[in-house]
């Protein structure tokens, strides 16, 4: 097989797509390289064909090798293990724009495996992985209505930057990933620091040119090395009596589909279908006929829902297109956690719980991008009971993806480590679900953090938008606010937007049609903004500012010490700091810039430890009164430790206003007494005076 390659100039570097040199036994394999970052993407299809499949059995397994960055995996096992969250998120990034472009009638399992094999730490490998994966499928013999491509857009210093580097992303006001075809974008996700709707629309327009060029590049490679596509396996049979069955089922389903309440609606639809099915038992005993019957029932519901919205502006739960379901907010619903909130919107409910931890509780990452840690963590759980089902309690790709969206939406408004020296963990337990539980997690996360005392910069709320279209050019359409699960399933768009009153902080969009116009996007963003403000207004009535930090939360104190005193605080082998931690029951962390953070279970222990740290790192000041410990007694006086490692002499003449015969008549070894530092002589010796407690009280 000949080696074929195509190139595309980006700045001073070339993006290279190559096939024919690696992975030749796969249905398709493309090696992609840009600068020092490389990805090998392969696609394979099973040899077994299953007729009549009603879904596309495609899986994407993006993985990163530590050798790509010249690293060896940490830990006891020096081998890459289960997928990291980042790898799962990139897999979803590739899967979502590609999945709708495969044919269900192909009837074979499809596996796409993009592997990052070289990473320069400058350019992100995820965009390259999307392009390489699409190119591998495009040149393969697997039927595919692509190609697709992606790009990252950053808005930095008032300008749009295509595919910004890691360093550039850190200063971006907006950073999104856009994927799509030549005809338009089909997926958007990203985060922002209160970007306006206009900035968002501008980023989408900037992305489309690069995406189109990448699709054309893949088509060029296909012309050079593309394989002939395998045949589809469509069903040769049709549903017998289809028109009669549709006429019989339509009125029954029309009545059932508009029942109030998810479970009532589901039960009514089930009963209506069962009633029709009972009249055709003999025909539906055939497995293929049964599949075709189920497909027809879904198609009827699809038509009914869309017709009602487009013709009458009425949704299946009776709401208007821009109407949001009833919302209820509660905080401090749990007695012991540091902060908790219950956010309910219609039949979607999130129990959000915030825990405040210490610096040692930060989430640490070790991957090919380098070692880093995060002080804000959000975990999302979607148990099966939230939709009235049984099943295993697992953390799958859905949980990781939804949690990442909520975390990204909240993160810009979370205070920095310097402003609030706690590690913050939010857990969203989805107790009920019927539409946009990720945005319920965003709202609940805001409420629970405020309840825990986190000084958020601004409150954040989120909403999910939907779209129903008709016509080849979408001549008729309706934008839906706060969509239900059924509207997501049967609609054309799922667009989640989160933000503050002043701008957008997080978003994710999946489109099931070839693309949407700028007009539709503009109206969807404006309708989402109005809905977001409505939700924020309700949340603000529940809680609008941080509450006092819980008594059950760790107490954290921060202070600065001279950099040249860090060694004295730590001591040889950490002896001094370990002793302080043990004595006061605290944890002490010291940064290279002289910042000392003290974590105590109580405020009293933290304050006591802070005084001790000051004692070690600050010079004793004459005139200051200290609580000193009598270390040793001599005939002429006593040596008293006023600060850790700093002792002074209290002469016998300074033990009392009257004459003292013996030092032990006044103080004992080990006793803690108040002493005043009189002076520090030229040799650095400390001269102390005992302050009689009774005399002090009289004064």
C-alpha positions as CSV (number, residue, x, y, z in Angstrom):
1,X,0.0,0.0,0.0
2,X,1.4,3.4,-1.1
3,X,2.0,6.1,1.5
4,X,-0.2,9.1,0.8
5,X,-0.2,12.4,2.7
6,X,-1.8,15.8,2.5
7,X,-0.7,19.0,4.4
8,X,-2.2,22.3,5.5
9,X,-0.1,25.3,6.6
10,X,-1.1,26.9,10.0
11,X,1.2,29.7,10.9
12,X,4.8,28.4,10.8
13,X,3.8,24.8,11.1
14,X,2.2,22.2,8.8
15,X,-0.7,19.9,9.8
16,X,0.0,16.5,8.2
17,X,-2.4,13.7,7.5
18,X,-0.8,10.5,6.3
19,X,-2.0,7.0,5.6
20,X,-0.4,3.8,4.2
21,X,2.6,3.6,6.6
22,X,1.0,2.5,9.8
23,X,-1.9,0.3,10.9
24,X,-2.5,-1.2,7.5
25,X,-4.8,-4.0,8.8
26,X,-7.4,-1.6,10.2
27,X,-10.3,-0.6,8.0
28,X,-8.8,2.9,8.1
29,X,-5.7,4.4,9.8
30,X,-4.4,8.0,9.7
31,X,-1.3,9.4,11.3
32,X,-1.8,13.1,12.0
33,X,0.9,15.5,13.1
34,X,1.1,19.2,14.0
35,X,4.4,20.6,15.3
36,X,5.5,18.2,18.0
37,X,2.1,16.6,18.7
38,X,1.0,13.4,16.9
39,X,-2.1,11.1,16.9
40,X,-2.6,7.7,15.3
41,X,-6.3,7.1,14.6
42,X,-7.7,3.8,13.6
43,X,-11.2,2.5,12.8
44,X,-12.3,-1.1,12.5
45,X,-15.7,-2.7,11.8
46,X,-16.8,-6.1,12.8
47,X,-17.4,-8.7,10.1
48,X,-20.8,-9.7,11.5
49,X,-23.8,-7.9,10.1
50,X,-27.0,-7.5,12.1
51,X,-30.1,-6.5,10.2
52,X,-32.6,-4.1,11.5
53,X,-30.5,-2.3,14.1
54,X,-32.1,0.8,15.5
55,X,-28.9,2.4,16.7
56,X,-25.3,2.8,15.6
57,X,-22.9,0.5,17.7
58,X,-19.9,2.9,17.6
59,X,-17.4,3.3,20.4
60,X,-14.5,5.8,20.6
61,X,-11.5,5.0,22.8
62,X,-9.2,8.0,22.9
63,X,-6.0,7.3,24.9
64,X,-2.8,9.1,25.7
65,X,0.5,7.4,26.2
66,X,2.9,8.8,28.8
67,X,5.8,8.2,26.5
68,X,4.3,10.8,24.2
69,X,5.6,13.4,26.6
70,X,8.7,11.5,27.6
71,X,7.3,10.4,30.9
72,X,6.9,7.2,32.9
73,X,3.6,6.6,34.6
74,X,3.6,7.3,38.3
75,X,2.6,4.8,41.0
76,X,3.5,1.2,41.6
77,X,2.3,-0.1,38.2
78,X,4.3,1.6,35.5
79,X,1.7,1.0,32.8
80,X,-1.2,3.1,31.5
81,X,-4.4,1.9,33.2
82,X,-8.1,2.7,33.0
83,X,-9.1,5.8,31.0
84,X,-8.5,9.1,32.8
85,X,-11.4,11.6,32.9
86,X,-9.6,13.7,30.3
87,X,-9.4,10.7,27.9
88,X,-13.1,10.1,28.4
89,X,-14.0,13.7,27.7
90,X,-12.0,13.7,24.5
91,X,-13.6,10.4,23.4
92,X,-17.0,12.1,23.9
93,X,-15.7,15.1,21.9
94,X,-15.0,12.8,19.0
95,X,-18.1,10.6,19.3
96,X,-20.8,13.3,19.4
97,X,-20.2,15.0,16.0
98,X,-19.4,11.7,14.2
99,X,-22.1,9.3,15.6
100,X,-25.1,10.9,13.6
101,X,-23.2,10.5,10.3
102,X,-23.0,6.7,10.4
103,X,-25.7,4.6,8.8
104,X,-27.8,2.4,11.2
105,X,-28.4,0.0,8.3
106,X,-24.6,-0.7,8.1
107,X,-25.3,-3.2,10.9
108,X,-21.8,-3.6,12.2
109,X,-20.0,-2.7,15.4
110,X,-17.5,0.2,14.8
111,X,-14.5,1.0,17.0
112,X,-12.5,4.2,16.6
113,X,-9.2,4.3,18.6
114,X,-7.2,7.6,18.4
115,X,-3.9,7.4,20.3
116,X,-1.8,10.4,21.2
117,X,1.8,9.2,20.6
118,X,3.7,12.5,20.8
119,X,3.0,15.6,22.8
120,X,5.0,18.8,22.8
121,X,3.2,20.4,25.7
122,X,2.4,23.4,23.6
123,X,-0.4,22.3,21.2
124,X,-3.4,20.4,22.4
125,X,-3.8,16.9,21.0
126,X,-7.7,16.7,21.2
127,X,-8.4,18.8,18.1
128,X,-5.8,16.7,16.1
129,X,-7.6,13.5,17.4
130,X,-11.0,14.7,16.1
131,X,-9.5,15.4,12.6
132,X,-7.5,12.2,12.5
133,X,-10.5,10.1,13.6
134,X,-12.7,11.5,11.0
135,X,-10.0,11.1,8.3
136,X,-9.5,7.5,9.3
137,X,-13.2,6.8,8.8
138,X,-13.4,8.9,5.6
139,X,-10.7,6.9,3.8
140,X,-11.9,3.6,5.2
141,X,-14.5,1.3,3.6
142,X,-17.1,2.1,6.3
143,X,-20.0,4.2,5.0
144,X,-19.9,7.7,6.5
145,X,-21.7,11.0,5.7
146,X,-18.6,13.0,6.7
147,X,-16.0,14.2,7.0
148,X,-16.2,16.2,10.2
149,X,-13.5,18.4,11.8
150,X,-13.0,20.5,14.9
151,X,-11.2,23.6,16.1
152,X,-10.7,25.4,19.3
153,X,-11.4,29.1,19.4
154,X,-10.0,31.4,22.1
155,X,-11.0,35.0,22.6
156,X,-7.8,36.7,23.9
157,X,-7.3,40.5,24.3
158,X,-10.3,41.2,22.1
159,X,-9.2,38.9,19.2
160,X,-10.1,35.4,18.1
161,X,-7.3,32.9,18.1
162,X,-7.8,29.6,16.3
163,X,-6.4,26.6,18.1
164,X,-4.6,28.5,20.9
165,X,-1.7,26.9,22.7
166,X,-2.0,25.7,26.3
167,X,-0.4,28.9,27.5
168,X,-2.7,31.1,25.4
169,X,-5.8,29.3,26.8
170,X,-4.9,30.4,30.3
171,X,-5.6,34.1,29.5
172,X,-8.6,33.6,27.2
173,X,-11.9,35.2,28.1
174,X,-13.7,32.5,26.1
175,X,-12.4,29.1,25.0
176,X,-14.7,26.8,23.0
177,X,-14.3,23.7,20.8
178,X,-16.5,23.7,17.7
179,X,-17.0,20.6,15.5
180,X,-19.0,20.2,12.3
181,X,-19.1,19.5,8.6
182,X,-18.7,21.8,5.6
183,X,-22.4,22.6,5.9
184,X,-22.2,23.9,9.4
185,X,-21.2,23.2,13.0
186,X,-22.9,20.4,14.8
187,X,-21.3,20.5,18.3
188,X,-20.0,23.3,20.5
189,X,-18.7,23.1,24.1
190,X,-16.5,25.2,26.2
191,X,-16.2,27.8,29.0
192,X,-15.9,31.5,29.4
193,X,-15.4,34.2,31.9
194,X,-18.7,36.0,31.4
195,X,-18.4,36.3,27.7
196,X,-21.3,38.1,25.9
197,X,-23.6,36.4,23.4
198,X,-22.1,38.5,20.6
199,X,-18.5,37.2,21.4
200,X,-19.9,33.6,21.4
201,X,-21.5,34.1,17.9
202,X,-18.3,35.6,16.6
203,X,-16.3,32.6,17.8
204,X,-18.6,30.2,15.9
205,X,-18.2,32.2,12.7
206,X,-14.4,32.1,13.1
207,X,-14.5,28.4,13.6
208,X,-16.4,27.5,10.4
209,X,-13.7,28.4,7.9
210,X,-11.1,26.2,9.6
211,X,-13.5,23.3,9.9
212,X,-14.4,23.6,6.2
213,X,-10.7,23.6,5.2
214,X,-10.1,20.5,7.4
215,X,-13.0,18.7,5.7
216,X,-11.6,19.5,2.3
217,X,-8.2,18.3,3.4
218,X,-9.7,14.9,4.4
219,X,-11.6,14.7,1.1
220,X,-8.3,15.3,-0.7
221,X,-6.7,12.4,1.2
222,X,-9.8,10.2,0.4
223,X,-9.3,10.8,-3.3
224,X,-5.7,9.6,-3.0
225,X,-6.2,6.6,-0.7
226,X,-9.9,6.1,-0.1
227,X,-11.3,2.6,-0.1
228,X,-14.6,1.5,-1.8
229,X,-17.4,1.6,0.8
230,X,-18.9,-1.6,2.1
231,X,-22.6,-2.2,1.3
232,X,-25.4,-1.4,3.7
233,X,-27.7,-4.0,5.1
234,X,-31.1,-2.4,5.0
235,X,-34.2,-4.4,5.8
236,X,-35.9,-5.6,2.6
237,X,-39.3,-6.0,4.4
238,X,-41.8,-3.3,5.4
239,X,-44.4,-3.3,8.1
240,X,-47.5,-4.9,6.9
241,X,-50.7,-2.8,7.3
242,X,-48.5,0.2,8.2
243,X,-51.1,2.8,7.2
244,X,-53.9,1.0,9.1
245,X,-51.8,0.6,12.2
246,X,-50.7,4.3,12.1
247,X,-54.4,5.4,11.7
248,X,-55.3,3.2,14.7
249,X,-52.4,4.3,16.9
250,X,-52.3,8.1,16.2
251,X,-55.4,9.2,18.2
252,X,-54.4,6.9,21.1
253,X,-50.9,8.2,21.2
254,X,-52.0,11.9,20.7
255,X,-54.1,11.6,23.9
256,X,-51.3,9.8,25.8
257,X,-48.4,12.0,24.7
258,X,-49.8,15.1,26.3
259,X,-50.6,13.7,29.8
260,X,-49.2,15.7,32.7
261,X,-46.2,14.2,34.5
262,X,-43.4,12.1,33.1
263,X,-44.5,8.8,34.7
264,X,-48.2,9.3,33.8
265,X,-47.2,10.1,30.3
266,X,-44.9,7.1,30.0
267,X,-47.6,4.8,31.4
268,X,-50.2,6.2,29.1
269,X,-48.0,5.8,26.0
270,X,-47.1,2.2,27.1
271,X,-50.8,1.4,27.5
272,X,-51.7,2.9,24.1
273,X,-49.0,1.0,22.3
274,X,-50.0,-2.2,24.1
275,X,-53.6,-1.8,23.1
276,X,-52.6,-1.4,19.4
277,X,-50.2,-4.3,19.7
278,X,-52.9,-6.6,21.1
279,X,-54.9,-6.2,17.9
280,X,-51.9,-7.4,15.8
281,X,-50.5,-10.2,17.9
282,X,-50.1,-12.7,15.1
283,X,-48.3,-10.3,12.8
284,X,-46.0,-9.0,15.5
285,X,-44.9,-12.4,16.6
286,X,-42.3,-12.0,13.8
287,X,-39.2,-10.3,15.3
288,X,-38.6,-8.1,12.3
289,X,-42.3,-7.0,12.2
290,X,-42.1,-6.2,15.9
291,X,-39.0,-4.0,15.3
292,X,-40.8,-2.2,12.5
293,X,-43.8,-1.7,14.7
294,X,-41.7,-0.1,17.4
295,X,-40.1,2.2,14.9
296,X,-43.5,3.3,13.7
297,X,-44.7,4.0,17.2
298,X,-41.6,6.2,17.8
299,X,-42.2,8.0,14.4
300,X,-45.8,8.8,15.3
301,X,-44.7,10.3,18.6
302,X,-42.0,12.3,16.8
303,X,-44.6,13.7,14.4
304,X,-47.1,14.5,17.1
305,X,-44.7,16.4,19.3
306,X,-43.2,18.4,16.5
307,X,-46.6,19.3,14.9
308,X,-48.0,20.5,18.2
309,X,-45.0,22.8,18.8
310,X,-44.7,24.1,15.3
311,X,-48.5,24.6,14.6
312,X,-49.8,25.5,18.1
313,X,-46.8,26.5,20.1
314,X,-47.8,23.9,22.8
315,X,-45.4,21.4,24.3
316,X,-46.1,17.9,25.6
317,X,-46.4,19.2,29.2
318,X,-48.6,22.1,28.1
319,X,-46.0,24.8,28.4
320,X,-45.3,27.6,25.9
321,X,-42.0,27.5,24.0
322,X,-40.2,30.0,26.3
323,X,-41.9,28.9,29.6
324,X,-39.7,27.5,32.3
325,X,-41.0,24.8,34.7
326,X,-41.7,25.7,38.4
327,X,-38.5,26.0,40.4
328,X,-37.9,25.5,44.1
329,X,-34.7,26.2,46.0
330,X,-33.7,25.1,49.5
331,X,-30.4,25.4,51.4
332,X,-28.9,23.7,54.5
333,X,-31.2,20.6,53.9
334,X,-28.6,18.3,55.5
335,X,-27.5,18.8,59.2
336,X,-23.8,17.9,59.1
337,X,-22.2,18.6,55.7
338,X,-20.6,22.0,55.4
339,X,-23.1,23.2,52.8
340,X,-26.1,21.6,51.0
341,X,-28.9,22.7,48.7
342,X,-31.9,21.1,47.0
343,X,-32.6,22.5,43.5
344,X,-35.8,21.3,41.9
345,X,-37.0,22.3,38.4
346,X,-40.1,20.5,37.3
347,X,-39.2,16.8,37.5
348,X,-35.5,17.3,37.6
349,X,-33.9,17.5,41.1
350,X,-30.3,17.9,42.3
351,X,-29.1,17.5,45.8
352,X,-25.8,19.5,45.8
353,X,-23.4,19.1,48.7
354,X,-20.3,21.2,49.3
355,X,-17.4,20.0,51.4
356,X,-14.5,22.3,52.4
357,X,-11.1,20.7,52.7
358,X,-7.5,21.6,53.1
359,X,-4.7,22.1,50.6
360,X,-3.9,18.4,50.9
361,X,-7.4,17.5,49.6
362,X,-6.7,19.1,46.2
363,X,-7.3,16.9,43.1
364,X,-3.9,16.1,41.6
365,X,-3.4,15.2,38.0
366,X,-0.5,13.5,36.3
367,X,-0.8,13.1,32.6
368,X,1.0,14.0,29.4
369,X,0.1,17.7,29.9
370,X,2.2,17.7,33.1
371,X,1.5,17.6,36.8
372,X,-1.1,20.0,38.2
373,X,-3.7,20.2,40.9
374,X,-7.2,21.8,41.2
375,X,-8.7,23.3,44.4
376,X,-12.3,23.1,42.9
377,X,-13.8,19.7,42.3
378,X,-17.3,18.8,41.1
379,X,-18.6,15.3,40.9
380,X,-22.0,14.3,39.3
381,X,-23.9,11.1,40.1
382,X,-26.8,9.8,38.1
383,X,-28.2,6.8,39.9
384,X,-30.8,4.7,38.1
385,X,-33.6,5.5,40.6
386,X,-33.5,9.1,39.3
387,X,-35.5,7.9,36.3
388,X,-37.4,5.2,38.2
389,X,-35.3,2.3,37.1
390,X,-33.0,-0.4,38.6
391,X,-29.4,-0.8,37.7
392,X,-25.8,-0.6,38.8
393,X,-24.3,2.4,40.5
394,X,-21.4,3.3,38.3
395,X,-19.4,6.3,37.1
396,X,-19.7,6.2,33.3
397,X,-18.9,8.6,30.5
398,X,-22.2,10.4,31.0
399,X,-21.4,11.2,34.6
400,X,-18.0,12.4,33.8
401,X,-19.2,14.6,30.9
402,X,-22.1,16.2,32.7
403,X,-20.0,16.8,35.8
404,X,-17.3,18.5,33.7
405,X,-19.9,20.8,32.1
406,X,-21.2,21.9,35.5
407,X,-17.7,22.3,36.9
408,X,-16.6,24.4,33.9
409,X,-19.7,26.6,34.3
410,X,-19.0,27.3,37.9
411,X,-15.2,27.5,37.9
412,X,-14.8,31.1,36.7
413,X,-16.9,32.3,39.7
414,X,-15.1,30.3,42.3
415,X,-12.6,32.3,44.4
416,X,-8.9,31.5,43.9
417,X,-6.7,29.7,46.5
418,X,-5.3,33.0,47.6
419,X,-8.8,34.5,48.1
420,X,-10.2,31.4,49.8
421,X,-7.6,28.9,50.9
422,X,-9.9,25.9,51.0
423,X,-10.2,22.9,48.6
424,X,-13.9,22.9,47.5
425,X,-15.7,19.7,46.5
426,X,-19.2,19.8,45.2
427,X,-21.2,16.6,44.7
428,X,-24.4,16.7,42.7
429,X,-26.7,13.7,43.4
430,X,-29.4,13.6,40.8
431,X,-32.6,12.5,42.7
432,X,-34.9,13.0,39.7
433,X,-34.3,13.5,36.1
434,X,-36.4,14.8,33.2
435,X,-34.3,17.3,31.3
436,X,-31.0,18.9,31.9
437,X,-29.7,17.5,35.2
438,X,-26.3,19.0,34.4
439,X,-27.8,22.5,34.6
440,X,-29.6,21.6,37.7
441,X,-26.2,20.6,39.1
442,X,-24.9,24.1,38.1
443,X,-27.7,25.8,40.0
444,X,-27.5,23.5,43.0
445,X,-23.8,23.8,43.1
446,X,-24.0,27.6,43.3
447,X,-26.6,27.4,46.2
448,X,-24.6,24.8,48.2
449,X,-21.3,26.7,47.9
450,X,-23.0,29.9,49.2
451,X,-24.5,27.9,52.0
452,X,-21.0,26.5,52.8
453,X,-19.6,30.1,53.0
454,X,-17.7,30.1,49.7
455,X,-17.4,33.7,48.6
456,X,-18.4,33.2,45.0
457,X,-17.7,36.2,42.7
458,X,-21.3,35.9,41.3
459,X,-24.1,33.5,41.2
460,X,-24.3,31.0,38.3
461,X,-27.4,29.4,36.8
462,X,-27.9,27.2,33.7
463,X,-30.6,26.3,31.3
464,X,-31.0,23.8,28.4
465,X,-32.5,25.0,25.1
466,X,-34.1,22.9,22.4
467,X,-35.0,23.3,18.7
468,X,-37.8,22.0,16.4
469,X,-37.4,22.7,12.7
470,X,-39.3,22.0,9.5
471,X,-38.3,22.3,5.9
472,X,-35.0,21.8,4.0
473,X,-33.8,25.3,4.9
474,X,-35.5,25.3,8.4
475,X,-38.1,27.8,7.1
476,X,-40.2,27.1,10.2
477,X,-38.7,26.6,13.7
478,X,-39.4,27.0,17.4
479,X,-36.8,27.4,20.1
480,X,-37.7,25.7,23.4
481,X,-36.6,26.8,26.9
482,X,-35.9,24.3,29.6
483,X,-36.4,21.2,27.5
484,X,-37.8,17.9,28.8
485,X,-36.1,14.5,28.2
486,X,-38.6,13.7,25.4
487,X,-37.9,17.1,23.7
488,X,-34.2,16.4,23.8
489,X,-34.8,12.9,22.3
490,X,-37.2,14.0,19.6
491,X,-35.9,17.5,18.9
492,X,-33.1,18.9,16.7
493,X,-30.8,20.5,19.3
494,X,-29.7,20.3,22.9
495,X,-28.0,23.6,23.8
496,X,-27.0,24.1,27.5
497,X,-26.0,27.6,28.5
498,X,-24.8,28.6,32.0
499,X,-23.7,32.0,33.3
500,X,-24.2,34.9,35.5
501,X,-26.3,38.0,35.1
502,X,-23.5,39.6,33.1
503,X,-22.3,36.8,30.8
504,X,-21.8,33.2,29.8
505,X,-19.5,30.9,31.8
506,X,-20.2,27.4,30.2
507,X,-22.0,25.9,27.3
508,X,-22.5,22.7,25.3
509,X,-24.4,22.2,22.2
510,X,-25.3,19.1,20.2
511,X,-27.2,19.4,16.9
512,X,-28.9,16.5,15.1
513,X,-29.4,18.4,11.8
514,X,-26.6,19.4,9.4
515,X,-26.3,22.8,10.9
516,X,-28.1,25.8,12.3
517,X,-28.2,29.3,11.0
518,X,-26.7,32.3,12.7
519,X,-30.3,33.7,13.1
520,X,-31.4,30.6,15.0
521,X,-28.3,30.7,17.2
522,X,-28.7,34.3,18.0
523,X,-32.4,33.8,19.0
524,X,-31.5,30.7,21.1
525,X,-28.8,32.6,23.0
526,X,-31.1,35.5,23.7
527,X,-33.9,33.2,24.9
528,X,-31.4,31.4,27.0
529,X,-30.2,34.7,28.6
530,X,-33.8,35.6,29.5
531,X,-34.4,32.2,31.0
532,X,-31.1,32.3,32.9
533,X,-32.0,35.6,34.5
534,X,-35.4,34.2,35.5
535,X,-33.7,31.3,37.3
536,X,-31.2,33.5,39.0
537,X,-34.0,35.7,40.3
538,X,-35.6,32.7,42.0
539,X,-32.2,31.4,43.4
540,X,-31.4,34.9,44.8
541,X,-34.6,34.8,46.8
542,X,-33.3,31.7,48.6
543,X,-29.7,32.8,49.2
544,X,-27.7,35.6,47.7
545,X,-24.5,35.8,49.7
546,X,-22.2,33.4,51.5
547,X,-23.2,32.2,54.9
548,X,-20.7,31.8,57.8
549,X,-18.5,28.8,57.4
550,X,-19.8,25.8,59.2
551,X,-18.4,24.9,62.6
552,X,-17.8,21.4,61.2
553,X,-15.5,22.8,58.4
554,X,-11.7,22.9,59.0
555,X,-10.4,26.3,60.2
556,X,-7.8,27.8,57.9
557,X,-5.5,30.6,58.7
558,X,-2.9,32.1,56.3
559,X,0.1,34.3,57.1
560,X,3.4,35.4,55.5
561,X,6.8,34.8,56.9
562,X,10.2,36.0,55.8
563,X,11.5,33.6,53.1
564,X,14.8,33.2,55.0
565,X,12.8,31.9,58.0
566,X,11.2,29.0,56.1
567,X,14.1,26.7,57.1
568,X,13.7,27.6,60.8
569,X,10.0,26.8,60.7
570,X,10.5,23.5,58.9
571,X,13.5,22.4,60.9
572,X,16.0,19.6,60.0
573,X,14.0,16.8,58.3
574,X,10.8,18.7,59.1
575,X,11.3,18.2,62.8
576,X,10.0,21.6,63.9
577,X,6.9,21.7,61.7
578,X,6.0,18.1,62.6
579,X,6.3,18.9,66.3
580,X,4.0,21.9,65.9
581,X,1.4,19.8,64.0
582,X,1.4,17.2,66.7
583,X,1.3,19.7,69.6
584,X,-1.6,21.7,68.3
585,X,-3.5,19.1,66.2
586,X,-3.1,21.0,63.0
587,X,-1.7,20.7,59.5
588,X,0.8,23.3,58.4
589,X,1.8,23.9,54.7
590,X,4.6,26.2,53.6
591,X,5.0,27.6,50.1
592,X,8.2,28.8,48.6
593,X,7.0,32.5,48.7
594,X,6.7,32.4,52.4
595,X,3.0,31.8,52.6
596,X,2.1,29.6,55.6
597,X,-1.3,28.0,55.7
598,X,-2.5,26.4,58.9
599,X,-5.4,23.9,58.9
600,X,-7.0,23.2,62.3
601,X,-10.1,21.2,63.3
602,X,-11.0,24.2,65.6
603,X,-10.3,27.9,65.5
604,X,-8.6,27.7,68.9
605,X,-6.1,25.2,67.8
606,X,-5.4,27.0,64.5
607,X,-4.9,30.4,66.3
608,X,-2.5,28.7,68.9
609,X,-0.5,27.2,66.1
610,X,-0.3,30.5,64.3
611,X,1.1,32.2,67.4
612,X,3.7,29.4,67.6
613,X,4.7,29.9,64.0
614,X,5.0,33.7,64.5
615,X,7.2,32.9,67.5
616,X,9.6,30.8,65.4
617,X,9.8,33.1,62.4
618,X,9.7,36.5,64.0
619,X,12.3,38.2,66.2
620,X,11.3,38.7,69.8
621,X,10.3,42.3,70.5
622,X,11.2,44.0,73.8
623,X,8.1,45.1,75.7
624,X,6.1,42.1,74.5
625,X,4.5,39.7,77.0
626,X,4.8,36.0,76.2
627,X,3.5,32.8,77.8
628,X,6.8,31.1,78.6
629,X,7.6,27.6,79.7
630,X,10.2,27.2,82.6
631,X,12.8,25.0,81.1
632,X,15.5,24.9,83.8
633,X,16.0,26.5,87.3
634,X,19.3,27.8,88.6
635,X,20.3,29.5,91.8
636,X,20.5,32.9,90.1
637,X,17.2,32.5,88.1
638,X,15.3,30.5,85.5
639,X,15.6,29.9,81.8
640,X,12.3,30.3,80.2
641,X,11.3,29.4,76.6
642,X,9.1,32.2,75.3
643,X,9.0,30.9,71.7
644,X,9.9,27.6,70.2
645,X,13.7,27.3,70.3
646,X,14.1,30.8,72.0
647,X,14.9,31.0,75.7
648,X,15.7,33.9,77.9
649,X,16.9,34.4,81.5
650,X,14.6,35.6,84.2
651,X,17.0,36.7,87.0
652,X,15.9,35.9,90.6
653,X,15.6,39.6,91.1
654,X,13.0,39.8,88.4
655,X,10.7,37.1,89.9
656,X,8.9,39.3,92.4
657,X,8.6,42.9,93.7
658,X,9.9,41.6,97.0
659,X,13.0,39.6,98.0
660,X,13.1,36.0,96.8
661,X,15.2,33.5,98.8
662,X,14.9,30.6,96.3
663,X,13.7,30.5,92.7
664,X,11.6,27.4,93.5
665,X,9.6,29.4,96.0
666,X,8.0,31.3,93.1
667,X,8.1,29.0,90.0
668,X,8.5,25.3,89.2
669,X,10.2,23.6,86.2
670,X,7.7,23.0,83.4
671,X,5.3,25.8,84.7
672,X,3.9,28.2,82.0
673,X,4.1,31.8,83.2
674,X,3.6,35.2,81.8
675,X,6.9,37.0,81.2
676,X,7.8,40.3,79.7
677,X,10.8,40.7,77.4
678,X,12.9,43.5,78.8
679,X,15.7,43.6,76.3
680,X,17.8,41.8,73.8
681,X,21.5,42.5,74.5
682,X,24.2,42.9,72.0
683,X,24.9,39.1,72.1
684,X,21.3,38.3,71.4
685,X,20.5,37.2,74.9
686,X,17.0,37.7,76.2
687,X,16.3,39.3,79.5
688,X,12.9,38.5,81.0
689,X,10.8,39.6,83.9
690,X,8.1,37.5,85.6
691,X,4.7,39.2,85.7
692,X,2.8,38.2,88.8
693,X,-0.8,37.4,87.7
694,X,-2.2,39.0,90.9
695,X,-0.3,42.2,90.4
696,X,-1.6,42.4,86.9
697,X,-5.2,41.9,88.0
698,X,-4.7,44.7,90.6
699,X,-3.4,47.0,88.0
